[in-house]
């Protein structure tokens, strides 16, 4: 009963947030999708963290630690570099650009007849294809949690439940594989009810309240998720005998060599030929990805901040919550589960081992947590799911209303300027469309696995151009089009010749990154540059960092100003990254030491990380990054868009 009361309270809060924000969200797209640019930096950072705290990620961490050890988590941690780049380099650019979506950025960054088609193409691909596939993947992962904690066949009367089972059986629907031994029809009926209820709850506050309601609930959802995760970690470690002898117990169960591999933060001594592919993947994937410059919901949170400083703080809060705090809690759970649920080397090489270890994260909640705490953890996982779903709904709808309808259909097909309330109605209706598409994809996810691999490779091909468009004025419309075209051609070829074998992932990623980047840069030099009027306007509005000598001269600014600004921000990224990763490794090694290792290196890492905190904190909280260089002109009035009345 206590668990149920916690869940009900969480649901009521979410619905109340949507109703409270409904009035302001209905006024305009800026209010609906950017909350009127009133989101404080720390709130935006919490919202980013809530969105990335997907229900499937802790399961992934549990599986990685069991199969490859703590060192494998660098595949997740390395994204901290991208988050810090967004905080110090890209976030202010997104906010200053005055756009509502990353697709709309093409309107202010490029010139030429291809701007509108590129904007439409990106809106459809990012807002519908990628968005709905990711949403479907999250929903499928959430089924593992729902199956354990939401047994509708035990709760609902037969008169209500049997028709659902009959419907599932009649259409041959199967959602996932049962981890509790239920019949396929019963398992699918339970999962279908759970997913529909979760989507209905999330859609009610997301559709009505827009981003303002999403962020309000995200802050609470992330807090609940972290509190629940911390308590879960406490109970897991307590059941495993405490932190004190954790390493000794792992050595007893798995042997010294295997324990060293499991608990190592650095490459294992016997990594051999497998080390180079891993380092290539880690070195490339954080940069060559479709969100390399914050494109998507991270950029949306940055654009919703009232000041440059808030946008920067948002990225920093997100990076530290995501990479440091969350990782320590999940590591504690994953390592503790190694003791509580040991396995043999034979089991580790068997089919389905990874999925079974991932499922232990959910099983541990059921087996180890008392009532109340179990309800809080369940709410935390549901909150993680809800925060991911609400973001993808709101973010995806922004493309449909702002770029597809407001940017193409209304002005070019209907030949008129759309009204603000009309655009909000389109936004709310497109939420429903995105839900329907995501549900269809979820029901057929097994048949589109190849398409998903293509989309991941496609993102790898786009990453470098997305970053370069902010740093180099010569990048033009054709650069992005080339990267997209070459990615779409290369991805299927790589999958055809190299397959989807994880051991060849580093080859696929390396070829894709090299091919698309080379092609895009070559095309950049042989195609017309963005016209001077657009460059001048973009530079004056955004004041970008990097190689913008010509655009700077058009505005009467010295050519070295932007380069110097980029250098100072990259210095901030490096200092913060060293502090972040030093503290992560230092604290992690102290909590989970590998066999036969002393604490000296851990304390050195902690010391370096702590000493650098005042340095990057002073940079982040200072005002020197918020004011233009003395020789830079004042900003001219922003270009009017169709969102203004």
C-alpha positions in Angstrom: 0.0 0.0 0.0 2.9 2.4 0.8 4.4 1.6 -2.6 1.1 2.4 -4.3 0.7 5.7 -2.4 4.1 6.8 -3.6 3.3 6.0 -7.2 -0.1 7.8 -7.0 1.5 10.9 -5.5 4.0 11.0 -8.3 1.3 10.7 -11.0 -0.8 13.5 -9.4 2.2 15.8 -9.3 2.9 15.3 -13.0 -0.6 15.9 -14.0 -0.8 19.0 -11.8 2.3 20.4 -13.4 0.8 20.1 -16.9 -2.4 21.8 -15.8 -0.6 24.7 -14.1 1.6 25.3 -17.2 -1.2 25.0 -19.7 -2.2 28.6 -19.9 1.3 30.0 -20.7 2.1 27.1 -23.0 -0.9 27.9 -25.2 0.3 31.5 -26.0 3.1 30.8 -28.5 5.7 28.2 -29.7 8.3 30.0 -27.6 6.2 29.4 -24.5 5.3 25.9 -25.5 8.8 24.6 -26.6 11.2 27.0 -24.8 9.1 27.9 -21.7 9.5 31.6 -22.7 13.3 31.2 -22.2 12.9 31.3 -18.4 14.5 28.0 -17.4 17.3 28.5 -14.9 20.6 26.8 -15.6 20.4 24.3 -12.8 16.9 23.3 -13.7 17.8 22.8 -17.3 20.8 20.7 -16.2 18.6 18.5 -14.1 16.1 18.2 -17.0 19.0 17.0 -19.3 20.0 14.5 -16.7 16.5 13.3 -16.2 16.1 12.7 -19.9 19.3 10.7 -20.2 18.4 8.8 -17.0 16.5 6.4 -19.2 15.0 3.2 -17.7 17.3 1.0 -19.8 20.7 2.7 -19.0 21.2 1.2 -15.4 20.4 -2.2 -17.0 23.1 -1.6 -19.6 25.6 -0.6 -16.9 24.9 -3.8 -14.9 25.5 -5.9 -18.0 28.7 -4.1 -19.0 30.3 -4.5 -15.6 29.5 -8.2 -15.5 30.7 -8.9 -19.1 33.7 -6.5 -19.4 34.3 -4.9 -16.1 34.2 -1.3 -14.9 36.7 -0.2 -17.6 33.9 -0.8 -20.2 32.0 2.1 -18.7 34.4 4.5 -20.4 32.1 4.0 -23.4 29.5 5.9 -21.4 31.8 8.3 -19.5 33.6 9.6 -22.6 30.5 11.4 -23.5 31.4 13.8 -20.7 33.7 15.5 -23.2 30.8 16.2 -25.5 28.7 17.5 -22.6 31.5 19.9 -21.5 32.0 21.1 -25.1 28.3 21.8 -25.2 28.5 23.7 -21.9 31.4 26.0 -22.8 31.3 26.2 -26.6 28.0 25.4 -28.1 25.3 26.2 -25.5 25.6 29.9 -25.8 25.5 29.6 -29.6 22.2 27.8 -29.5 20.8 30.3 -27.1 22.0 33.4 -29.1 20.8 32.0 -32.5 17.2 32.7 -31.6 15.9 29.5 -33.2 13.5 27.0 -31.8 14.9 23.8 -33.2 18.3 22.7 -34.6 16.6 22.2 -38.0 15.7 25.9 -38.0 19.4 26.8 -37.5 19.8 26.2 -41.3 17.7 29.3 -41.9 20.1 31.6 -40.0 23.4 29.8 -40.7 23.2 29.1 -44.5 22.1 30.7 -47.7 20.9 29.3 -51.0 17.8 27.5 -52.5 18.5 24.3 -50.6 18.0 25.8 -47.1 14.3 25.0 -46.9 14.7 21.4 -48.3 17.5 20.8 -45.8 15.5 22.2 -43.0 12.5 19.9 -44.0 14.8 16.9 -44.4 16.4 17.3 -41.0 13.0 17.9 -39.3 11.6 14.7 -40.7 14.7 12.6 -40.0 15.5 13.9 -36.5 12.0 14.7 -35.4 10.3 11.6 -36.7 12.6 8.8 -37.7 15.3 9.0 -35.1 13.0 10.4 -32.4 10.4 7.7 -32.8 12.9 4.8 -33.0 14.7 6.0 -29.9 11.4 6.3 -28.1 10.4 2.8 -29.2 13.7 1.5 -27.9 13.2 3.1 -24.6 9.7 1.7 -24.3 10.9 -1.8 -25.2 13.6 -1.6 -22.4 10.9 -0.3 -20.0 9.0 -3.5 -20.5 11.5 -5.4 -18.4 10.7 -3.2 -15.5 6.9 -3.2 -16.1 6.8 -7.0 -16.3 8.2 -7.4 -12.8 6.4 -4.7 -10.9 3.1 -4.3 -12.8 1.4 -7.8 -12.9 -1.9 -6.7 -14.3 -3.1 -10.3 -14.6 -3.1 -10.5 -10.8 -4.7 -7.0 -10.2 -7.4 -6.6 -12.9 -10.7 -8.5 -12.9 -11.1 -11.1 -15.6 -13.8 -9.0 -17.3 -11.4 -6.3 -18.0 -8.2 -8.3 -18.5 -9.4 -11.1 -20.7 -10.4 -8.9 -23.7 -6.9 -7.4 -23.7 -5.4 -11.0 -23.9 -7.8 -11.9 -26.6 -6.9 -8.8 -28.6 -3.2 -9.5 -28.2 -3.6 -13.1 -29.4 -5.8 -12.1 -32.3 -3.3 -9.8 -33.9 -0.2 -11.9 -33.0 1.4 -9.2 -31.0 4.4 -9.9 -28.8 6.2 -7.2 -26.8 9.6 -8.5 -25.7 10.6 -11.8 -24.1 9.3 -12.8 -20.7 11.8 -12.7 -17.8 9.3 -14.0 -15.2 8.1 -17.1 -17.1 4.7 -15.8 -18.1 2.9 -17.0 -21.2 3.6 -14.8 -24.2 0.0 -13.6 -24.4 -0.2 -12.7 -20.7 3.2 -11.1 -20.8 2.3 -9.0 -23.8 -1.1 -8.0 -22.4 0.6 -6.8 -19.2 3.3 -4.9 -21.0 0.8 -3.3 -23.4 -1.4 -2.1 -20.5 1.7 -0.7 -18.7 3.1 1.1 -21.7 -0.3 2.6 -22.7 -0.8 3.9 -19.1 2.7 5.3 -18.9 2.3 7.0 -22.3 -1.1 8.4 -21.4 0.2 9.8 -18.1 3.3 11.3 -19.7 1.4 12.7 -22.7 -1.2 14.4 -20.5 1.2 16.8 -18.9 3.7 17.0 -21.8 1.0 17.9 -24.4 -0.8 20.4 -22.1 2.0 22.1 -20.4 4.9 22.0 -23.0 8.5 22.3 -21.9 7.7 24.3 -18.8 5.7 21.3 -17.4 8.4 18.9 -18.7 11.2 20.6 -16.9 9.2 21.0 -13.7 8.5 17.3 -13.6 12.0 16.4 -14.8 13.5 18.1 -11.7 11.4 16.0 -9.4 11.7 12.9 -11.4 15.5 13.1 -11.5 15.6 13.7 -7.8 13.4 10.8 -7.1 15.4 8.6 -9.4 18.7 9.5 -7.7 17.3 9.1 -4.2 15.9 5.7 -5.1 19.1 4.7 -6.8 21.2 5.8 -3.8 19.0 3.7 -1.4 19.1 0.8 -3.8 22.9 1.0 -3.8 22.9 1.1 0.0 20.8 -2.1 0.4 22.8 -3.9 -2.3 26.1 -3.2 -0.7 24.7 -4.0 2.8 23.4 -7.4 1.5 26.8 -8.0 -0.1 28.5 -7.5 3.3 29.5 -3.8 3.0 32.1 -1.9 1.2 35.0 -3.0 3.5 35.4 -6.6 2.2 33.8 -6.2 -1.2 37.0 -6.8 -3.1 37.9 -9.9 -1.1 34.5 -11.4 -1.7 34.8 -10.8 -5.5 38.3 -12.5 -5.4 36.8 -15.5 -3.6 34.0 -15.9 -6.1 35.9 -15.2 -9.4 39.6 -15.4 -8.7 42.2 -12.7 -8.5 42.7 -12.2 -12.2 39.1 -12.0 -13.1 38.4 -9.7 -10.1 41.2 -7.4 -11.3 39.6 -7.2 -14.7 36.1 -6.5 -13.2 37.3 -3.7 -10.9 39.9 -2.0 -13.1 39.3 1.6 -14.3 42.2 1.2 -16.7 42.8 -1.3 -19.5 43.3 -4.8 -18.2 46.8 -6.1 -18.5 45.6 -9.0 -20.7 43.5 -6.9 -23.0 45.8 -7.6 -25.9 44.4 -7.0 -29.4 41.0 -6.1 -28.1 42.4 -2.9 -26.6 42.9 -1.0 -29.8 39.4 -1.4 -31.1 38.0 -0.3 -27.8 40.1 2.8 -27.7 39.1 3.7 -31.2 35.5 3.4 -30.4 35.9 5.4 -27.2 38.0 8.0 -29.0 35.6 8.5 -31.8 32.0 7.9 -30.6 31.7 10.9 -28.4 32.5 13.2 -31.3 31.1 11.4 -34.3 27.5 11.2 -33.2 24.3 12.9 -34.2 24.3 15.0 -31.0 27.9 16.0 -31.0 27.1 19.8 -30.8 24.1 19.2 -28.5 21.7 18.9 -31.4 18.3 17.8 -30.2 16.8 18.1 -26.7 20.1 19.2 -25.1 20.1 22.2 -27.4 16.5 22.8 -26.6 17.3 23.1 -22.9 20.1 25.5 -23.7 17.9 27.6 -25.9 15.3 27.8 -23.1 17.8 29.4 -20.7 17.5 33.2 -20.0 21.2 34.0 -20.2 24.5 32.7 -21.6 25.6 31.9 -18.0 22.5 29.8 -17.4 23.1 27.9 -20.6 26.7 27.2 -19.5 25.6 26.1 -16.0 23.0 23.8 -17.5 25.7 21.9 -19.4 28.0 21.7 -16.4 25.3 20.5 -14.0 24.3 17.9 -16.5 27.8 16.6 -17.0 28.6 16.3 -13.3 25.2 14.6 -12.5 25.5 12.3 -15.4 29.1 11.3 -15.4 30.1 11.5 -11.7 27.1 11.2 -9.3 25.0 8.8 -11.3 27.9 6.6 -12.3 29.0 6.0 -8.7 25.6 4.9 -7.6 25.2 2.5 -10.6 28.7 1.2 -10.1 27.9 0.3 -6.5 24.8 -1.6 -7.6 26.5 -3.4 -10.5 29.5 -4.5 -8.3 27.3 -5.5 -5.4 25.2 -7.7 -7.7 28.4 -9.5 -8.8 28.6 -10.8 -5.2 24.9 -11.4 -4.6 24.3 -13.2 -7.9 27.6 -14.8 -8.9 28.2 -16.6 -12.2 30.7 -19.0 -13.7 32.9 -18.6 -16.7 30.7 -21.2 -18.5 27.6 -19.1 -17.9 29.4 -16.0 -19.1 30.0 -17.5 -22.5 26.5 -18.7 -22.9 23.7 -17.2 -25.0 21.6 -14.7 -23.2 24.1 -14.0 -20.5 24.2 -10.2 -21.0 20.4 -9.9 -21.0 20.2 -12.1 -17.9 22.7 -9.9 -16.0 20.9 -6.8 -17.1 17.6 -8.2 -15.8 19.2 -8.6 -12.3 19.0 -4.9 -11.8 15.3 -5.2 -11.8 15.2 -8.5 -9.9 17.4 -7.0 -7.2 14.8 -4.3 -6.5 12.2 -6.9 -6.0 14.3 -9.2 -3.8 16.4 -6.7 -1.7 14.3 -3.6 -1.1 11.7 -3.3 1.7 8.2 -1.7 1.1 8.4 2.0 0.8 12.0 1.9 -0.6 10.9 -0.5 -3.3 8.0 1.9 -4.1 10.4 4.9 -4.2 12.8 2.9 -6.6 9.9 1.9 -8.8 8.8 5.5 -9.0 12.4 6.5 -9.7 12.5 4.1 -12.7 9.1 5.1 -13.9 10.2 8.8 -13.5 13.3 8.0 -15.6 11.1 6.5 -18.3 8.5 9.4 -18.1 11.2 12.1 -18.3 12.7 10.4 -21.4 9.3 10.0 -23.0 8.1 13.6 -22.3 11.3 15.0 -23.8 11.0 13.0 -27.0 7.4 14.0 -27.4 8.0 17.7 -26.8 11.2 17.8 -28.9 9.7 15.8 -31.8 6.6 18.0 -31.8 8.8 21.1 -32.2 10.0 19.9 -35.6 6.5 19.3 -36.8 5.0 22.6 -35.7 7.9 24.9 -36.2 9.8 23.5 -39.2 7.4 21.3 -41.1 4.1 23.2 -40.6 5.3 26.7 -39.7 8.4 26.6 -41.9 7.2 24.8 -45.0 3.5 24.0 -45.2 2.0 27.3 -44.1 4.3 29.7 -46.0 4.9 27.6 -49.1 1.7 25.5 -49.5 -1.0 27.5 -47.7 0.7 30.8 -48.7 0.1 32.5 -45.3 1.7 33.2 -42.0 0.6 30.8 -39.3 -0.9 32.1 -36.1 0.7 31.3 -32.7 -2.2 29.4 -31.3 -2.5 27.5 -34.6 1.1 26.4 -34.2 0.5 25.3 -30.6 -2.5 23.2 -31.8 -0.3 21.6 -34.4 2.3 20.9 -31.7 -0.2 19.2 -29.5 -1.6 17.1 -32.3 1.9 16.1 -33.5 2.6 14.7 -30.0 -0.2 12.2 -30.6 1.2 11.4 -34.1 4.7 10.7 -32.6 3.2 8.4 -30.0 1.3 6.4 -32.6 4.4 6.0 -34.8 6.6 5.1 -31.8 4.1 2.4 -30.8 4.0 0.9 -34.3 7.8 0.8 -34.3 7.9 -0.7 -30.9 5.6 -3.6 -32.0 7.9 -4.3 -35.0 11.2 -3.5 -33.5 12.8 -6.8 -34.3 12.2 -6.3 -38.0 13.9 -2.9 -38.1 17.2 -3.7 -36.4 19.2 -3.1 -39.5 17.5 0.3 -39.9 18.6 1.1 -36.4 22.2 0.2 -37.0 22.0 2.4 -40.2 20.7 5.3 -38.1 23.6 5.0 -35.6 26.1 5.0 -38.4 24.4 7.9 -40.0 24.8 9.9 -36.8 28.5 9.0 -36.8 28.8 10.5 -40.3 27.1 13.7 -39.3 29.0 14.5 -36.1 32.0 16.3 -37.5 30.0 18.6 -39.7 27.6 19.5 -36.9 30.5 20.7 -34.8 32.4 22.4 -37.7 29.4 24.6 -38.7 29.8 26.4 -35.4 33.6 26.7 -35.6 34.4 27.3 -39.2 32.6 29.9 -41.4 33.4 28.0 -44.7 31.0 25.1 -43.8 28.0 25.6 -46.0 24.7 24.2 -47.0 26.3 21.6 -49.3 28.6 20.4 -46.5 25.7 19.2 -44.4 23.9 17.8 -47.5 27.0 15.9 -48.5 27.5 14.4 -45.0 23.9 13.3 -45.0 24.1 11.8 -48.5 27.4 10.0 -48.0 26.2 8.7 -44.6 23.1 7.2 -46.1 25.1 5.6 -48.9 28.0 4.3 -46.8 26.0 3.0 -43.8 24.2 0.2 -45.7 27.4 -0.8 -47.5 29.3 -1.1 -44.2 26.5 -3.2 -42.7 26.4 -5.4 -45.8 30.1 -6.1 -46.0 31.0 -5.9 -42.3 27.7 -6.9 -40.7 26.5 -5.9 -37.2 29.2 -7.9 -35.3 30.2 -5.8 -32.3 33.8 -6.8 -32.7 33.8 -4.9 -36.0 32.2 -1.8 -34.7 35.4 0.1 -34.5 36.1 -0.5 -38.2 32.6 0.6 -39.2 32.8 3.7 -37.1 36.3 4.6 -38.3 35.4 4.2 -41.9 32.2 6.1 -41.6 33.9 9.0 -39.8 36.8 9.3 -42.2 34.6 8.9 -45.4 31.9 11.4 -44.5 34.2 14.0 -43.0 36.6 13.9 -46.0 33.7 14.1 -48.5 32.1 17.0 -46.7 35.3 19.0 -46.4 36.1 18.4 -50.1 32.6 19.6 -51.2 33.0 22.6 -48.9 35.9 23.9 -50.9 34.4 23.3 -54.4 30.9 24.8 -53.7 29.9 28.4 -53.1 30.4 29.8 -49.7 27.5 31.1 -47.6 26.8 34.7 -48.8 28.3 37.6 -47.0 24.9 39.0 -45.8 24.0 35.7 -44.1 27.5 35.3 -42.6 27.5 38.9 -41.3 24.1 38.5 -39.8 24.9 35.1 -38.2 28.2 36.4 -36.7 26.5 39.5 -35.3 23.8 37.5 -33.7 25.6 34.4 -32.4 29.2 35.8 -32.0 30.6 32.3 -32.7 34.0 31.0 -31.6 36.7 29.6 -33.9 37.7 30.4 -37.5 35.4 33.3 -38.5 37.9 35.8 -39.9 35.9 36.9 -42.9 32.6 37.2 -41.0 34.4 39.1 -38.3 35.9 41.6 -40.8 32.4 42.1 -42.2 31.4 43.3 -38.8 34.5 45.4 -38.1 36.0 42.8 -35.7 39.6 41.7 -35.6 40.2 38.2 -37.2 41.8 36.8 -34.1 38.9 37.5 -31.7 36.9 34.4 -32.4 40.0 32.1 -32.4 41.1 33.5 -29.0 37.6 33.0 -27.6 37.6 29.4 -28.8 41.0 28.8 -27.1 39.8 30.1 -23.8 36.7 27.9 -23.9 38.6 24.8 -24.9 41.0 25.5 -21.9 37.9 25.5 -19.7 36.7 22.2 -21.2 40.1 20.5 -20.6 40.4 21.7 -17.0 36.8 20.7 -16.2 37.3 17.3 -17.9 40.5 16.6 -15.9 38.7 17.5 -12.7 35.6 15.4 -13.5 37.4 12.2 -14.6 40.0 12.5 -11.9 37.4 12.6 -9.2 35.4 9.8 -10.9 38.4 7.5 -11.0 39.7 8.5 -7.6 36.5 8.1 -5.7 35.6 5.0 -7.7 38.9 3.3 -7.0 38.6 4.1 -3.3 35.1 2.6 -3.1 35.8 -0.4 -5.4 39.6 -1.1 -5.3 41.0 -3.8 -7.5 43.0 -6.6 -5.8 46.6 -5.7 -4.8 46.3 -2.0 -5.4 47.0 0.7 -2.9 45.1 3.9 -2.3 47.9 6.3 -3.2 46.8 6.8 -6.9 43.2 7.2 -5.8 44.1 10.0 -3.4 46.3 11.7 -6.1 43.3 11.6 -8.5 41.0 13.0 -5.9 43.5 15.7 -5.0 43.9 16.8 -8.6 40.2 16.8 -9.1 39.5 18.9 -6.0 42.3 21.4 -6.7 40.9 22.1 -10.2 37.3 22.7 -9.0 37.9 26.4 -8.0 39.6 26.9 -11.4 36.7 25.7 -13.6 34.1 26.9 -11.2 35.5 30.5 -11.4 35.5 30.3 -15.2 31.9 28.9 -15.3 30.4 31.3 -12.8 32.4 34.4 -14.0 31.1 37.0 -16.4 34.0 37.1 -18.8 32.4 34.6 -21.1 29.1 36.5 -21.0 30.4 39.8 -22.5 31.6 40.4 -26.0 35.3 41.4 -26.6 35.8 45.1 -26.6 36.3 45.4 -30.3 33.1 43.4 -31.1 30.0 45.4 -32.2 26.8 45.5 -30.4 24.2 43.0 -31.5 21.7 44.2 -34.1 18.0 43.5 -33.6 17.2 39.8 -34.1 15.7 38.7 -37.3 11.9 38.4 -37.0 10.6 35.0 -37.5 7.1 33.6 -38.0 6.8 33.1 -34.2 6.5 36.8 -33.4 3.2 38.5 -33.4 
